[in-house]
């Protein structure tokens, strides 16, 4: 999650722990993985619901936008 302190519903659950993570940033991924490994040693469940969509004609998008959309999703 990009900003765990702003989340109120999930942080109210007993058995849920949120870690800061930006899936578009390799350093953020490595930092989150290390934080999880240091606290739990293993990962039993990993849920990634990150993603976004591009709306409009494909012909009007740039190659950079196309690849960013496909890489993140």
CORCOR-V523908 format. One record per residue. N is the residue number from 1. RES is the residue in one small letter. D_CENTER is the distance of its C-alpha to the mean C-alpha in Angstrom with 2 decimals. Layout:
# CORCOR-V523908
N_RES_D_CENTER + N_RES_D_CENTER
This chain:
# CORCOR-V523908
1_x_5.42 + 2_x_6.75 + 3_x_10.18 + 4_x_11.22 + 5_x_14.88 + 6_x_14.91 + 7_x_13.98 + 8_x_17.39 + 9_x_17.45 + 10_x_15.12 + 11_x_16.53 + 12_x_19.93 + 13_x_19.51 + 14_x_21.28 + 15_x_19.36 + 16_x_15.76 + 17_x_14.14 + 18_x_10.92 + 19_x_9.48 + 20_x_8.20 + 21_x_5.24 + 22_x_4.84 + 23_x_4.20 + 24_x_7.62 + 25_x_9.23 + 26_x_10.84 + 27_x_12.27 + 28_x_9.23 + 29_x_8.21 + 30_x_11.91 + 31_x_12.27 + 32_x_9.86 + 33_x_11.63 + 34_x_14.88 + 35_x_14.51 + 36_x_13.94 + 37_x_16.78 + 38_x_19.03 + 39_x_18.80 + 40_x_18.89 + 41_x_19.97 + 42_x_18.37 + 43_x_15.46 + 44_x_16.98 + 45_x_14.16 + 46_x_10.55 + 47_x_8.89 + 48_x_5.98 + 49_x_6.91 + 50_x_4.94 + 51_x_7.97 + 52_x_11.10 + 53_x_14.74 + 54_x_17.68 + 55_x_20.84 + 56_x_24.27 + 57_x_26.34 + 58_x_24.74 + 59_x_27.76 + 60_x_26.80 + 61_x_23.41 + 62_x_23.37 + 63_x_22.46 + 64_x_19.74 + 65_x_18.13 + 66_x_18.70 + 67_x_17.03 + 68_x_13.96 + 69_x_13.56 + 70_x_14.26 + 71_x_12.17 + 72_x_8.80 + 73_x_10.04
